[in-house]
Amino acid sequence: MNLQDTLDQMRTQFEADAPPEAVKIMHQATADLASSGIMDEVLKAGDTAPSFTLCDQNGNDVSSAALLAQGPLVVTFYRGVW
Amino acid sequence: MELEALQHVVDDIRQAQANLVAVSPQLPKYSKQVVKKHNLDFPVLADPNNRVASSYGLTFSLPGDLRDVYSSFGIELDRFNGNDLWQLPLPGRFIIGADRVIKSVEVHPDYTRRPDPTQIVELLSTI
């Protein structure tokens, strides 16, 4: 099963179990976010990637410039463990 | 879930002479847990206050009613993120060329939609 199928399955299960009012609020928030114009602000292909230096989970600095010196870089933005 | 799926392609990404990092607003101690739990061998970087996410145009604030819903599920973002901003990044994946130019962007305002990690290797071969 690919990632999206797994996520769809999780979503269906979650929405079956969660209070309907909570599901309604979550759907509304997603719709509001989609129509908020935020997607116009997201950087696009062809833009220059902002550089960054951040700490990894062990407290070591990781810099995008150092990684890009080795080749392309895949950056995934992750919301959290919850 | 997504990080686990990325772990499955990290070797292929490296074969393509590329690197992979995840960026998250959560405190490093939570990232440490997720790295350990899923045996990730790519870094999960701490992005305090979503500073980097904002530079990519991804940061948004959760509305009050949604904060209440998250809290009711035990998702207290103030605890996870170490601030009371209740802000998150849109989940997004960027592929950046060695020339610093963004080659591919996958961002969706619905957080339950994610690009399949297997596309990454294919995309890297076109750079």
N, CA and C atoms of all chains as a GROMACS GRO file, in nm:
protein
  627
    1MET      N    1   0.086  -0.120   0.000
    1MET     CA    2   0.000   0.000   0.000
    1MET      C    3   0.089   0.125   0.000
    2ASN      N    4   0.057   0.222  -0.085
    2ASN     CA    5   0.141   0.342  -0.087
    2ASN      C    6   0.100   0.438   0.026
    3LEU      N    7   0.180   0.543   0.041
    3LEU     CA    8   0.163   0.634   0.155
    3LEU      C    9   0.023   0.696   0.156
    4GLN      N   10  -0.024   0.743   0.040
    4GLN     CA   11  -0.154   0.810   0.039
    4GLN      C   12  -0.267   0.714   0.075
    5ASP      N   13  -0.260   0.589   0.029
    5ASP     CA   14  -0.363   0.491   0.066
    5ASP      C   15  -0.364   0.469   0.216
    6THR      N   16  -0.245   0.460   0.276
    6THR     CA   17  -0.236   0.442   0.421
    6THR      C   18  -0.297   0.562   0.493
    7LEU      N   19  -0.263   0.683   0.445
    7LEU     CA   20  -0.316   0.804   0.508
    7LEU      C   21  -0.468   0.812   0.493
    8ASP      N   22  -0.518   0.773   0.377
    8ASP     CA   23  -0.663   0.776   0.355
    8ASP      C   24  -0.733   0.681   0.451
    9GLN      N   25  -0.671   0.566   0.471
    9GLN     CA   26  -0.729   0.467   0.561
    9GLN      C   27  -0.731   0.521   0.705
   10MET      N   28  -0.620   0.585   0.745
   10MET     CA   29  -0.611   0.643   0.880
   10MET      C   30  -0.717   0.752   0.898
   11ARG      N   31  -0.734   0.831   0.793
   11ARG     CA   32  -0.829   0.942   0.801
   11ARG      C   33  -0.972   0.888   0.818
   12THR      N   34  -1.006   0.787   0.740
   12THR     CA   35  -1.139   0.728   0.747
   12THR      C   36  -1.166   0.673   0.887
   13GLN      N   37  -1.066   0.603   0.939
   13GLN     CA   38  -1.079   0.544   1.073
   13GLN      C   39  -1.094   0.654   1.178
   14PHE      N   40  -1.008   0.757   1.167
   14PHE     CA   41  -1.011   0.866   1.264
   14PHE      C   42  -1.148   0.935   1.263
   15GLU      N   43  -1.198   0.963   1.144
   15GLU     CA   44  -1.322   1.039   1.133
   15GLU      C   45  -1.444   0.956   1.177
   16ALA      N   46  -1.429   0.824   1.170
   16ALA     CA   47  -1.538   0.738   1.219
   16ALA      C   48  -1.542   0.739   1.372
   17ASP      N   49  -1.426   0.757   1.433
   17ASP     CA   50  -1.417   0.748   1.580
   17ASP      C   51  -1.429   0.884   1.649
   18ALA      N   52  -1.389   0.993   1.579
   18ALA     CA   53  -1.381   1.124   1.644
   18ALA      C   54  -1.520   1.185   1.660
   19PRO      N   55  -1.536   1.276   1.756
   19PRO     CA   56  -1.665   1.346   1.770
   19PRO      C   57  -1.698   1.422   1.641
   20PRO      N   58  -1.821   1.411   1.591
   20PRO     CA   59  -1.857   1.476   1.464
   20PRO      C   60  -1.828   1.627   1.464
   21GLU      N   61  -1.848   1.691   1.579
   21GLU     CA   62  -1.823   1.836   1.587
   21GLU      C   63  -1.675   1.867   1.562
   22ALA      N   64  -1.587   1.782   1.616
   22ALA     CA   65  -1.442   1.801   1.596
   22ALA      C   66  -1.406   1.784   1.449
   23VAL      N   67  -1.465   1.681   1.386
   23VAL     CA   68  -1.437   1.656   1.244
   23VAL      C   69  -1.484   1.774   1.160
   24LYS      N   70  -1.600   1.830   1.198
   24LYS     CA   71  -1.654   1.945   1.125
   24LYS      C   72  -1.558   2.064   1.134
   25ILE      N   73  -1.509   2.090   1.254
   25ILE     CA   74  -1.416   2.202   1.274
   25ILE      C   75  -1.288   2.180   1.193
   26MET      N   76  -1.240   2.056   1.192
   26MET     CA   77  -1.116   2.026   1.118
   26MET      C   78  -1.136   2.046   0.968
   27HIS      N   79  -1.250   2.000   0.916
   27HIS     CA   80  -1.277   2.018   0.773
   27HIS      C   81  -1.288   2.166   0.737
   28GLN      N   82  -1.356   2.242   0.825
   28GLN     CA   83  -1.372   2.384   0.800
   28GLN      C   84  -1.237   2.455   0.801
   29ALA      N   85  -1.152   2.417   0.898
   29ALA     CA   86  -1.020   2.481   0.908
   29ALA      C   87  -0.937   2.452   0.783
   30THR      N   88  -0.946   2.329   0.732
   30THR     CA   89  -0.870   2.294   0.611
   30THR      C   90  -0.922   2.374   0.491
   31ALA      N   91  -1.055   2.386   0.482
   31ALA     CA   92  -1.113   2.462   0.370
   31ALA      C   93  -1.074   2.610   0.380
   32ASP      N   94  -1.078   2.665   0.502
   32ASP     CA   95  -1.041   2.806   0.522
   32ASP      C   96  -0.895   2.829   0.485
   33LEU      N   97  -0.811   2.733   0.524
   33LEU     CA   98  -0.667   2.746   0.495
   33LEU      C   99  -0.645   2.745   0.344
   34ALA      N  100  -0.715   2.654   0.275
   34ALA     CA  101  -0.699   2.643   0.129
   34ALA      C  102  -0.739   2.772   0.060
   35SER      N  103  -0.842   2.841   0.115
   35SER     CA  104  -0.889   2.963   0.048
   35SER      C  105  -0.826   3.090   0.107
   36SER      N  106  -0.729   3.073   0.197
   36SER     CA  107  -0.671   3.190   0.267
   36SER      C  108  -0.569   3.264   0.182
   37GLY      N  109  -0.527   3.203   0.071
   37GLY     CA  110  -0.423   3.265  -0.010
   37GLY      C  111  -0.284   3.219   0.027
   38ILE      N  112  -0.273   3.130   0.126
   38ILE     CA  113  -0.141   3.085   0.170
   38ILE      C  114  -0.066   3.017   0.056
   39MET      N  115  -0.140   2.948  -0.032
   39MET     CA  116  -0.071   2.876  -0.139
   39MET      C  117   0.002   2.971  -0.235
   40ASP      N  118  -0.045   3.098  -0.240
   40ASP     CA  119   0.023   3.196  -0.326
   40ASP      C  120   0.159   3.236  -0.269
   41GLU      N  121   0.176   3.215  -0.138
   41GLU     CA  122   0.300   3.256  -0.071
   41GLU      C  123   0.408   3.149  -0.076
   42VAL      N  124   0.365   3.025  -0.104
   42VAL     CA  125   0.461   2.914  -0.101
   42VAL      C  126   0.560   2.929  -0.216
   43LEU      N  127   0.688   2.907  -0.186
   43LEU     CA  128   0.789   2.917  -0.291
   43LEU      C  129   0.762   2.815  -0.401
   44LYS      N  130   0.805   2.851  -0.521
   44LYS     CA  131   0.774   2.769  -0.638
   44LYS      C  132   0.902   2.720  -0.705
   45ALA      N  133   0.885   2.622  -0.791
   45ALA     CA  134   0.998   2.575  -0.871
   45ALA      C  135   1.054   2.695  -0.948
   46GLY      N  136   1.185   2.708  -0.949
   46GLY     CA  137   1.249   2.820  -1.015
   46GLY      C  138   1.293   2.928  -0.916
   47ASP      N  139   1.232   2.930  -0.797
   47ASP     CA  140   1.275   3.024  -0.694
   47ASP      C  141   1.407   2.976  -0.632
   48THR      N  142   1.481   3.071  -0.576
   48THR     CA  143   1.602   3.035  -0.502
   48THR      C  144   1.561   2.988  -0.363
   49ALA      N  145   1.615   2.875  -0.321
   49ALA     CA  146   1.580   2.819  -0.190
   49ALA      C  147   1.648   2.899  -0.079
   50PRO      N  148   1.572   2.946   0.020
   50PRO     CA  149   1.636   3.012   0.135
   50PRO      C  150   1.730   2.914   0.205
   51SER      N  151   1.847   2.963   0.243
   51SER     CA  152   1.940   2.873   0.312
   51SER      C  153   1.907   2.871   0.460
   52PHE      N  154   1.952   2.768   0.528
   52PHE     CA  155   1.925   2.757   0.672
   52PHE      C  156   2.033   2.675   0.741
   53THR      N  157   2.049   2.703   0.869
   53THR     CA  158   2.130   2.619   0.957
   53THR      C  159   2.045   2.592   1.080
   54LEU      N  160   2.016   2.465   1.104
   54LEU     CA  161   1.929   2.425   1.216
   54LEU      C  162   1.994   2.309   1.290
   55CYS      N  163   1.950   2.292   1.415
   55CYS     CA  164   2.000   2.180   1.496
   55CYS      C  165   1.924   2.052   1.462
   56ASP      N  166   1.996   1.942   1.453
   56ASP     CA  167   1.926   1.814   1.438
   56ASP      C  168   1.880   1.766   1.576
   57GLN      N  169   1.821   1.646   1.578
   57GLN     CA  170   1.761   1.595   1.702
   57GLN      C  171   1.865   1.572   1.812
   58ASN      N  172   1.993   1.570   1.773
   58ASN     CA  173   2.099   1.550   1.874
   58ASN      C  174   2.171   1.678   1.909
   59GLY      N  175   2.125   1.791   1.853
   59GLY     CA  176   2.186   1.919   1.886
   59GLY      C  177   2.300   1.958   1.794
   60ASN      N  178   2.322   1.882   1.686
   60ASN     CA  179   2.428   1.917   1.591
   60ASN      C  180   2.374   2.011   1.483
   61ASP      N  181   2.455   2.112   1.451
   61ASP     CA  182   2.415   2.204   1.345
   61ASP      C  183   2.418   2.135   1.209
   62VAL      N  184   2.317   2.158   1.131
   62VAL     CA  185   2.312   2.107   0.993
   62VAL      C  186   2.284   2.227   0.903
   63SER      N  187   2.371   2.248   0.803
   63SER     CA  188   2.348   2.364   0.716
   63SER      C  189   2.311   2.320   0.575
   64SER      N  190   2.214   2.390   0.518
   64SER     CA  191   2.170   2.356   0.383
   64SER      C  192   2.284   2.379   0.284
   65ALA      N  193   2.366   2.480   0.309
   65ALA     CA  194   2.475   2.510   0.215
   65ALA      C  195   2.574   2.394   0.210
   66ALA      N  196   2.605   2.338   0.327
   66ALA     CA  197   2.701   2.226   0.331
   66ALA      C  198   2.644   2.105   0.257
   67LEU      N  199   2.515   2.079   0.275
   67LEU     CA  200   2.454   1.964   0.208
   67LEU      C  201   2.444   1.988   0.057
   68LEU      N  202   2.413   2.111   0.019
   68LEU     CA  203   2.400   2.141  -0.125
   68LEU      C  204   2.536   2.136  -0.195
   69ALA      N  205   2.643   2.151  -0.119
   69ALA     CA  206   2.776   2.138  -0.178
   69ALA      C  207   2.801   1.995  -0.223
   70GLN      N  208   2.723   1.899  -0.165
   70GLN     CA  209   2.738   1.757  -0.203
   70GLN      C  210   2.644   1.717  -0.315
   71GLY      N  211   2.540   1.797  -0.341
   71GLY     CA  212   2.442   1.760  -0.444
   71GLY      C  213   2.305   1.814  -0.409
   72PRO      N  214   2.203   1.765  -0.480
   72PRO     CA  215   2.067   1.813  -0.452
   72PRO      C  216   2.023   1.781  -0.309
   73LEU      N  217   1.924   1.855  -0.263
   73LEU     CA  218   1.875   1.838  -0.126
   73LEU      C  219   1.722   1.828  -0.128
   74VAL      N  220   1.672   1.725  -0.061
   74VAL     CA  221   1.528   1.708  -0.045
   74VAL      C  222   1.492   1.756   0.096
   75VAL      N  223   1.403   1.854   0.104
   75VAL     CA  224   1.361   1.909   0.234
   75VAL      C  225   1.214   1.879   0.252
   76THR      N  226   1.180   1.810   0.360
   76THR     CA  227   1.040   1.782   0.387
   76THR      C  228   1.001   1.851   0.517
   77PHE      N  229   0.894   1.927   0.513
   77PHE     CA  230   0.845   1.996   0.633
   77PHE      C  231   0.746   1.905   0.703
   78TYR      N  232   0.774   1.882   0.829
   78TYR     CA  233   0.705   1.780   0.909
   78TYR      C  234   0.643   1.848   1.030
   79ARG      N  235   0.515   1.823   1.056
   79ARG     CA  236   0.445   1.897   1.161
   79ARG      C  237   0.482   1.849   1.301
   80GLY      N  238   0.486   1.720   1.320
   80GLY     CA  239   0.526   1.673   1.453
   80GLY      C  240   0.489   1.529   1.478
   81VAL      N  241   0.539   1.479   1.588
   81VAL     CA  242   0.529   1.338   1.624
   81VAL      C  243   0.386   1.297   1.659
   82TRP      N  244   0.306   1.393   1.700
   82TRP     CA  245   0.170   1.367   1.744
   82TRP      C  246   0.083   1.322   1.630
   83MET      N  247   0.440   0.882   1.002
   83MET     CA  248   0.397   0.800   0.888
   83MET      C  249   0.476   0.839   0.762
   84GLU      N  250   0.478   0.970   0.735
   84GLU     CA  251   0.550   1.014   0.616
   84GLU      C  252   0.701   0.994   0.632
   85LEU      N  253   0.751   1.016   0.753
   85LEU     CA  254   0.895   1.000   0.774
   85LEU      C  255   0.935   0.854   0.758
   86GLU      N  256   0.848   0.763   0.805
   86GLU     CA  257   0.874   0.620   0.784
   86GLU      C  258   0.884   0.588   0.636
   87ALA      N  259   0.791   0.644   0.560
   87ALA     CA  260   0.789   0.619   0.415
   87ALA      C  261   0.915   0.677   0.350
   88LEU      N  262   0.961   0.791   0.402
   88LEU     CA  263   1.084   0.851   0.347
   88LEU      C  264   1.206   0.766   0.379
   89GLN      N  265   1.204   0.704   0.497
   89GLN     CA  266   1.315   0.618   0.535
   89GLN      C  267   1.335   0.506   0.431
   90HIS      N  268   1.224   0.462   0.369
   90HIS     CA  269   1.233   0.355   0.270
   90HIS      C  270   1.304   0.398   0.142
   91VAL      N  271   1.311   0.528   0.118
   91VAL     CA  272   1.375   0.573  -0.007
   91VAL      C  273   1.505   0.648   0.019
   92VAL      N  274   1.548   0.656   0.145
   92VAL     CA  275   1.665   0.740   0.174
   92VAL      C  276   1.792   0.684   0.107
   93ASP      N  277   1.803   0.553   0.098
   93ASP     CA  278   1.921   0.496   0.031
   93ASP      C  279   1.923   0.532  -0.118
   94ASP      N  280   1.803   0.526  -0.179
   94ASP     CA  281   1.794   0.562  -0.321
   94ASP      C  282   1.827   0.710  -0.342
   95ILE      N  283   1.784   0.793  -0.246
   95ILE     CA  284   1.816   0.936  -0.255
   95ILE      C  285   1.967   0.956  -0.251
   96ARG      N  286   2.033   0.885  -0.161
   96ARG     CA  287   2.179   0.899  -0.149
   96ARG      C  288   2.250   0.845  -0.273
   97GLN      N  289   2.194   0.737  -0.330
   97GLN     CA  290   2.251   0.682  -0.455
   97GLN      C  291   2.250   0.788  -0.564
   98ALA      N  292   2.151   0.876  -0.557
   98ALA     CA  293   2.141   0.983  -0.656
   98ALA      C  294   2.227   1.103  -0.616
   99GLN      N  295   2.320   1.080  -0.521
   99GLN     CA  296   2.413   1.185  -0.474
   99GLN      C  297   2.339   1.300  -0.407
  100ALA      N  298   2.222   1.274  -0.352
  100ALA     CA  299   2.144   1.379  -0.288
  100ALA      C  300   2.131   1.351  -0.138
  101ASN      N  301   2.085   1.451  -0.065
  101ASN     CA  302   2.060   1.437   0.079
  101ASN      C  303   1.914   1.464   0.110
  102LEU      N  304   1.872   1.417   0.227
  102LEU     CA  305   1.734   1.435   0.273
  102LEU      C  306   1.736   1.488   0.415
  103VAL      N  307   1.657   1.592   0.443
  103VAL     CA  308   1.635   1.638   0.580
  103VAL      C  309   1.486   1.665   0.600
  104ALA      N  310   1.441   1.642   0.724
  104ALA     CA  311   1.307   1.685   0.764
  104ALA      C  312   1.324   1.808   0.852
  105VAL      N  313   1.229   1.900   0.843
  105VAL     CA  314   1.231   2.024   0.922
  105VAL      C  315   1.099   2.032   0.998
  106SER      N  316   1.106   2.051   1.130
  106SER     CA  317   0.985   2.048   1.212
  106SER      C  318   0.990   2.154   1.321
  107PRO      N  319   0.874   2.215   1.353
  107PRO     CA  320   0.873   2.313   1.462
  107PRO      C  321   0.880   2.250   1.600
  108GLN      N  322   0.870   2.118   1.610
  108GLN     CA  323   0.867   2.057   1.743
  108GLN      C  324   1.005   2.060   1.808
  109LEU      N  325   1.006   2.052   1.941
  109LEU     CA  326   1.130   2.051   2.018
  109LEU      C  327   1.212   1.928   1.983
  110PRO      N  328   1.346   1.941   1.990
  110PRO     CA  329   1.434   1.829   1.950
  110PRO      C  330   1.404   1.699   2.025
  111LYS      N  331   1.359   1.709   2.150
  111LYS     CA  332   1.336   1.585   2.224
  111LYS      C  333   1.228   1.500   2.159
  112TYR      N  334   1.129   1.564   2.096
  112TYR     CA  335   1.025   1.488   2.028
  112TYR      C  336   1.076   1.431   1.895
  113SER      N  337   1.163   1.509   1.830
  113SER     CA  338   1.222   1.458   1.706
  113SER      C  339   1.313   1.338   1.736
  114LYS      N  340   1.380   1.347   1.848
  114LYS     CA  341   1.467   1.236   1.889
  114LYS      C  342   1.385   1.108   1.905
  115GLN      N  343   1.267   1.123   1.966
  115GLN     CA  344   1.178   1.007   1.984
  115GLN      C  345   1.138   0.947   1.849
  116VAL      N  346   1.104   1.033   1.755
  116VAL     CA  347   1.055   0.981   1.628
  116VAL      C  348   1.168   0.917   1.547
  117VAL      N  349   1.287   0.973   1.559
  117VAL     CA  350   1.404   0.916   1.490
  117VAL      C  351   1.434   0.777   1.543
  118LYS      N  352   1.425   0.766   1.675
  118LYS     CA  353   1.454   0.637   1.740
  118LYS      C  354   1.347   0.534   1.706
  119LYS      N  355   1.222   0.578   1.719
  119LYS     CA  356   1.110   0.486   1.698
  119LYS      C  357   1.111   0.423   1.559
  120HIS      N  358   1.143   0.505   1.457
  120HIS     CA  359   1.136   0.455   1.320
  120HIS      C  360   1.275   0.430   1.261
  121ASN      N  361   1.379   0.434   1.347
  121ASN     CA  362   1.515   0.409   1.298
  121ASN      C  363   1.550   0.496   1.178
  122LEU      N  364   1.518   0.623   1.186
  122LEU     CA  365   1.546   0.712   1.072
  122LEU      C  366   1.695   0.737   1.064
  123ASP      N  367   1.752   0.728   0.945
  123ASP     CA  368   1.893   0.768   0.937
  123ASP      C  369   1.911   0.893   0.852
  124PHE      N  370   1.811   0.981   0.861
  124PHE     CA  371   1.826   1.118   0.810
  124PHE      C  372   1.785   1.211   0.924
  125PRO      N  373   1.838   1.334   0.926
  125PRO     CA  374   1.812   1.422   1.041
  125PRO      C  375   1.672   1.485   1.040
  126VAL      N  376   1.618   1.502   1.159
  126VAL     CA  377   1.495   1.580   1.176
  126VAL      C  378   1.538   1.709   1.246
  127LEU      N  379   1.534   1.819   1.173
  127LEU     CA  380   1.590   1.945   1.222
  127LEU      C  381   1.484   2.026   1.296
  128ALA      N  382   1.528   2.094   1.400
  128ALA     CA  383   1.438   2.176   1.480
  128ALA      C  384   1.432   2.317   1.420
  129ASP      N  385   1.311   2.361   1.394
  129ASP     CA  386   1.288   2.493   1.334
  129ASP      C  387   1.209   2.578   1.432
  130PRO      N  388   1.278   2.637   1.532
  130PRO     CA  389   1.205   2.711   1.636
  130PRO      C  390   1.122   2.823   1.575
  131ASN      N  391   0.998   2.832   1.620
  131ASN     CA  392   0.904   2.936   1.574
  131ASN      C  393   0.880   2.932   1.423
  132ASN      N  394   0.908   2.816   1.359
  132ASN     CA  395   0.882   2.801   1.214
  132ASN      C  396   0.952   2.907   1.129
  133ARG      N  397   1.071   2.947   1.175
  133ARG     CA  398   1.139   3.055   1.103
  133ARG      C  399   1.172   3.014   0.958
  134VAL      N  400   1.227   2.891   0.945
  134VAL     CA  401   1.262   2.846   0.809
  134VAL      C  402   1.135   2.815   0.729
  135ALA      N  403   1.038   2.749   0.796
  135ALA     CA  404   0.911   2.720   0.726
  135ALA      C  405   0.850   2.849   0.672
  136SER      N  406   0.860   2.957   0.748
  136SER     CA  407   0.804   3.085   0.703
  136SER      C  408   0.879   3.137   0.581
  137SER      N  409   1.011   3.114   0.577
  137SER     CA  410   1.087   3.163   0.461
  137SER      C  411   1.048   3.087   0.334
  138TYR      N  412   0.990   2.968   0.350
  138TYR     CA  413   0.939   2.892   0.235
  138TYR      C  414   0.789   2.918   0.213
  139GLY      N  415   0.730   3.004   0.296
  139GLY     CA  416   0.591   3.044   0.278
  139GLY      C  417   0.489   2.945   0.332
  140LEU      N  418   0.528   2.866   0.431
  140LEU     CA  419   0.444   2.754   0.473
  140LEU      C  420   0.370   2.773   0.605
  141THR      N  421   0.406   2.877   0.683
  141THR     CA  422   0.356   2.883   0.820
  141THR      C  423   0.214   2.941   0.828
  142PHE      N  424   0.131   2.878   0.911
  142PHE     CA  425  -0.002   2.932   0.938
  142PHE      C  426  -0.034   2.914   1.085
  143SER      N  427  -0.131   2.995   1.135
  143SER     CA  428  -0.175   2.986   1.274
  143SER      C  429  -0.305   2.907   1.280
  144LEU      N  430  -0.316   2.821   1.378
  144LEU     CA  431  -0.441   2.745   1.393
  144LEU      C  432  -0.549   2.835   1.452
  145PRO      N  433  -0.670   2.832   1.394
  145PRO     CA  434  -0.779   2.910   1.454
  145PRO      C  435  -0.817   2.853   1.591
  146GLY      N  436  -0.881   2.937   1.673
  146GLY     CA  437  -0.912   2.901   1.812
  146GLY      C  438  -0.989   2.771   1.827
  147ASP      N  439  -1.092   2.751   1.741
  147ASP     CA  440  -1.172   2.629   1.759
  147ASP      C  441  -1.091   2.505   1.726
  148LEU      N  442  -0.997   2.518   1.632
  148LEU     CA  443  -0.912   2.404   1.598
  148LEU      C  444  -0.812   2.375   1.710
  149ARG      N  445  -0.763   2.482   1.775
  149ARG     CA  446  -0.674   2.462   1.891
  149ARG      C  447  -0.744   2.379   1.997
  150ASP      N  448  -0.871   2.411   2.020
  150ASP     CA  449  -0.948   2.338   2.121
  150ASP      C  450  -0.962   2.190   2.082
  151VAL      N  451  -0.987   2.168   1.952
  151VAL     CA  452  -0.999   2.029   1.906
  151VAL      C  453  -0.867   1.955   1.927
  152TYR      N  454  -0.757   2.018   1.886
  152TYR     CA  455  -0.625   1.955   1.902
  152TYR      C  456  -0.598   1.927   2.050
  153SER      N  457  -0.629   2.025   2.134
  153SER     CA  458  -0.606   2.006   2.278
  153SER      C  459  -0.686   1.889   2.330
  154SER      N  460  -0.811   1.875   2.279
  154SER     CA  461  -0.897   1.767   2.327
  154SER      C  462  -0.840   1.631   2.288
  155PHE      N  463  -0.755   1.628   2.183
  155PHE     CA  464  -0.689   1.503   2.143
  155PHE      C  465  -0.552   1.489   2.210
  156GLY      N  466  -0.518   1.583   2.298
  156GLY     CA  467  -0.387   1.576   2.364
  156GLY      C  468  -0.273   1.635   2.281
  157ILE      N  469  -0.311   1.701   2.169
  157ILE     CA  470  -0.208   1.763   2.085
  157ILE      C  471  -0.192   1.908   2.129
  158GLU      N  472  -0.118   1.926   2.238
  158GLU     CA  473  -0.096   2.062   2.287
  158GLU      C  474   0.029   2.117   2.218
  159LEU      N  475   0.006   2.196   2.118
  159LEU     CA  476   0.120   2.241   2.037
  159LEU      C  477   0.215   2.329   2.118
  160ASP      N  478   0.164   2.394   2.222
  160ASP     CA  479   0.255   2.475   2.304
  160ASP      C  480   0.359   2.384   2.371
  161ARG      N  481   0.316   2.266   2.411
  161ARG     CA  482   0.410   2.171   2.473
  161ARG      C  483   0.505   2.112   2.369
  162PHE      N  484   0.451   2.069   2.256
  162PHE     CA  485   0.537   2.006   2.154
  162PHE      C  486   0.636   2.105   2.093
  163ASN      N  487   0.589   2.228   2.073
  163ASN     CA  488   0.672   2.324   2.000
  163ASN      C  489   0.747   2.420   2.092
  164GLY      N  490   0.716   2.417   2.221
  164GLY     CA  491   0.790   2.501   2.315
  164GLY      C  492   0.758   2.649   2.302
  165ASN      N  493   0.640   2.682   2.249
  165ASN     CA  494   0.596   2.822   2.245
  165ASN      C  495   0.443   2.822   2.239
  166ASP      N  496   0.385   2.939   2.260
  166ASP     CA  497   0.238   2.943   2.262
  166ASP      C  498   0.180   3.003   2.134
  167LEU      N  499   0.254   2.985   2.023
  167LEU     CA  500   0.211   3.045   1.896
  167LEU      C  501   0.102   2.965   1.825
  168TRP      N  502   0.099   2.835   1.851
  168TRP     CA  503   0.004   2.747   1.780
  168TRP      C  504   0.013   2.768   1.628
  169GLN      N  505   0.136   2.760   1.581
  169GLN     CA  506   0.158   2.771   1.437
  169GLN      C  507   0.220   2.642   1.386
  170LEU      N  508   0.186   2.608   1.263
  170LEU     CA  509   0.239   2.488   1.199
  170LEU      C  510   0.281   2.522   1.056
  171PRO      N  511   0.370   2.441   1.000
  171PRO     CA  512   0.396   2.453   0.856
  171PRO      C  513   0.296   2.368   0.779
  172LEU      N  514   0.258   2.413   0.660
  172LEU     CA  515   0.192   2.320   0.569
  172LEU      C  516   0.292   2.208   0.543
  173PRO      N  517   0.245   2.084   0.540
  173PRO     CA  518   0.341   1.979   0.505
  173PRO      C  519   0.386   2.002   0.362
  174GLY      N  520   0.514   2.001   0.339
  174GLY     CA  521   0.561   2.029   0.204
  174GLY      C  522   0.692   1.961   0.175
  175ARG      N  523   0.714   1.935   0.049
  175ARG     CA  524   0.840   1.874   0.009
  175ARG      C  525   0.902   1.954  -0.105
  176PHE      N  526   1.025   1.995  -0.084
  176PHE     CA  527   1.098   2.074  -0.183
  176PHE      C  528   1.220   1.995  -0.228
  177ILE      N  529   1.244   1.994  -0.356
  177ILE     CA  530   1.369   1.937  -0.406
  177ILE      C  531   1.451   2.052  -0.462
  178ILE      N  532   1.568   2.069  -0.400
  178ILE     CA  533   1.654   2.184  -0.431
  178ILE      C  534   1.777   2.135  -0.506
  179GLY      N  535   1.808   2.199  -0.617
  179GLY     CA  536   1.927   2.163  -0.693
  179GLY      C  537   2.053   2.214  -0.624
  180ALA      N  538   2.168   2.157  -0.661
  180ALA     CA  539   2.295   2.202  -0.603
  180ALA      C  540   2.319   2.349  -0.635
  181ASP      N  541   2.250   2.402  -0.736
  181ASP     CA  542   2.261   2.545  -0.770
  181ASP      C  543   2.168   2.633  -0.685
  182ARG      N  544   2.104   2.572  -0.583
  182ARG     CA  545   2.014   2.639  -0.488
  182ARG      C  546   1.878   2.673  -0.549
  183VAL      N  547   1.856   2.636  -0.671
  183VAL     CA  548   1.726   2.663  -0.732
  183VAL      C  549   1.630   2.549  -0.699
  184ILE      N  550   1.508   2.585  -0.658
  184ILE     CA  551   1.406   2.485  -0.627
  184ILE      C  552   1.360   2.420  -0.757
  185LYS      N  553   1.367   2.286  -0.760
  185LYS     CA  554   1.332   2.212  -0.882
  185LYS      C  555   1.191   2.156  -0.876
  186SER      N  556   1.145   2.125  -0.756
  186SER     CA  557   1.013   2.062  -0.743
  186SER      C  558   0.951   2.100  -0.610
  187VAL      N  559   0.823   2.128  -0.612
  187VAL     CA  560   0.750   2.165  -0.490
  187VAL      C  561   0.624   2.081  -0.483
  188GLU      N  562   0.601   2.019  -0.369
  188GLU     CA  563   0.476   1.948  -0.344
  188GLU      C  564   0.422   1.998  -0.210
  189VAL      N  565   0.319   2.082  -0.216
  189VAL     CA  566   0.257   2.135  -0.095
  189VAL      C  567   0.107   2.129  -0.116
  190HIS      N  568   0.035   2.085  -0.015
  190HIS     CA  569  -0.110   2.082  -0.026
  190HIS      C  570  -0.170   2.138   0.102
  191PRO      N  571  -0.272   2.225   0.092
  191PRO     CA  572  -0.331   2.280   0.215
  191PRO      C  573  -0.406   2.177   0.298
  192ASP      N  574  -0.442   2.064   0.239
  192ASP     CA  575  -0.505   1.956   0.314
  192ASP      C  576  -0.395   1.862   0.362
  193TYR      N  577  -0.372   1.861   0.494
  193TYR     CA  578  -0.257   1.788   0.549
  193TYR      C  579  -0.270   1.637   0.533
  194THR      N  580  -0.388   1.588   0.489
  194THR     CA  581  -0.398   1.444   0.470
  194THR      C  582  -0.356   1.402   0.328
  195ARG      N  583  -0.317   1.502   0.246
  195ARG     CA  584  -0.265   1.470   0.112
  195ARG      C  585  -0.114   1.483   0.113
  196ARG      N  586  -0.044   1.377   0.080
  196ARG     CA  587   0.103   1.382   0.076
  196ARG      C  588   0.152   1.319  -0.054
  197PRO      N  589   0.260   1.376  -0.108
  197PRO     CA  590   0.318   1.314  -0.227
  197PRO      C  591   0.385   1.182  -0.192
  198ASP      N  592   0.386   1.090  -0.285
  198ASP     CA  593   0.449   0.962  -0.256
  198ASP      C  594   0.601   0.976  -0.263
  199PRO      N  595   0.671   0.927  -0.161
  199PRO     CA  596   0.817   0.942  -0.158
  199PRO      C  597   0.888   0.878  -0.277
  200THR      N  598   0.826   0.776  -0.336
  200THR     CA  599   0.895   0.710  -0.447
  200THR      C  600   0.914   0.803  -0.568
  201GLN      N  601   0.831   0.911  -0.573
  201GLN     CA  602   0.848   1.008  -0.682
  201GLN      C  603   0.981   1.083  -0.672
  202ILE      N  604   1.035   1.091  -0.550
  202ILE     CA  605   1.154   1.174  -0.527
  202ILE      C  606   1.270   1.127  -0.613
  203VAL      N  607   1.291   0.994  -0.611
  203VAL     CA  608   1.406   0.940  -0.682
  203VAL      C  609   1.394   0.968  -0.832
  204GLU      N  610   1.271   0.952  -0.880
  204GLU     CA  611   1.245   0.981  -1.022
  204GLU      C  612   1.276   1.128  -1.053
  205LEU      N  613   1.228   1.218  -0.964
  205LEU     CA  614   1.251   1.360  -0.986
  205LEU      C  615   1.399   1.394  -0.980
  206LEU      N  616   1.471   1.331  -0.888
  206LEU     CA  617   1.614   1.360  -0.875
  206LEU      C  618   1.689   1.322  -1.003
  207SER      N  619   1.641   1.219  -1.071
  207SER     CA  620   1.710   1.175  -1.192
  207SER      C  621   1.693   1.275  -1.306
  208THR      N  622   1.596   1.367  -1.292
  208THR     CA  623   1.572   1.465  -1.399
  208THR      C  624   1.648   1.595  -1.375
  209ILE      N  625   1.711   1.610  -1.259
  209ILE     CA  626   1.782   1.735  -1.228
  209ILE      C  627   1.916   1.737  -1.300
   0.00000   0.00000   0.00000
